[in-house]
Amino acid sequence: MEQVPISEICEKHGLQPTVFYRWQKEFFENGSAAFQPKARPNHSAEQERIAYLEKKIQTKDEVFGRADGGACRAKKNIGEL
């Protein structure tokens, strides 16, 4: 690979050299973490939220079903159906 000064590369990409060197330092200190599988600590909280929302949808569907059934019975009683 060609030996191009960091300042030239940073200038080409509109980046301050200090930012590049900070990123480089962070990578050397924590770079291996990028290749580790990510743990999902909120997985159970996410699952609980999904279950809650599914229950809420089910309840809504039941309420609308009862309301629709009542409307059908009322129309039958008055002879519209």
C-alpha positions in Angstrom: 0.0 0.0 0.0 1.3 3.5 -0.8 2.6 5.6 2.0 0.1 8.5 2.0 0.2 11.0 4.9 -2.7 10.8 7.3 -3.2 14.6 6.9 -3.7 14.1 3.1 -6.2 11.4 3.6 -8.1 13.4 6.2 -8.1 16.5 4.0 -9.5 14.4 1.1 -12.4 13.2 3.2 -13.0 16.4 5.1 -11.9 15.0 8.4 -9.8 16.6 11.1 -6.6 14.6 11.8 -7.3 14.7 15.5 -10.6 12.9 14.9 -8.8 10.2 12.9 -6.2 9.7 15.7 -9.0 9.5 18.3 -10.8 6.9 16.3 -7.5 5.0 15.8 -6.9 5.1 19.6 -10.4 3.8 20.3 -10.1 1.1 17.8 -6.8 -0.1 19.2 -8.2 -0.1 22.7 -11.6 -1.6 21.9 -11.3 -3.0 18.4 -11.8 -6.6 19.4 -15.3 -5.7 20.8 -16.5 -5.0 17.3 -16.0 -8.7 16.4 -17.7 -10.1 19.6 -21.3 -11.2 19.4 -23.6 -8.6 20.7 -25.5 -9.5 23.8 -29.1 -8.3 23.9 -29.6 -7.3 27.5 -33.1 -5.8 26.8 -34.2 -9.0 25.0 -36.6 -10.0 27.9 -37.9 -6.4 28.2 -38.5 -6.3 24.5 -40.3 -9.7 24.6 -42.5 -8.4 27.5 -43.4 -5.3 25.5 -44.3 -7.4 22.5 -46.5 -9.7 24.6 -48.2 -6.6 26.2 -48.9 -5.1 22.8 -50.2 -8.4 21.4 -52.6 -8.7 24.4 -53.7 -5.1 23.8 -54.5 -5.8 20.1 -56.4 -9.0 21.1 -58.5 -7.0 23.6 -59.2 -4.3 21.0 -60.2 -6.9 18.5 -62.6 -8.5 21.0 -64.2 -5.2 21.9 -64.7 -4.3 18.2 -66.1 -7.8 17.6 -68.7 -7.4 20.3 -69.6 -3.9 19.1 -70.0 -5.2 15.5 -72.1 -8.1 16.7 -74.3 -5.8 18.7 -74.7 -3.5 15.7 -75.7 -6.5 13.5 -78.3 -7.7 16.1 -79.7 -4.2 16.3 -80.1 -3.9 12.5 -81.8 -7.4 12.4 -84.2 -6.2 15.1 -85.2 -3.1 13.2 -85.3 -5.1 9.9 -82.4 -3.6 8.0 -80.7 -7.0 7.5 
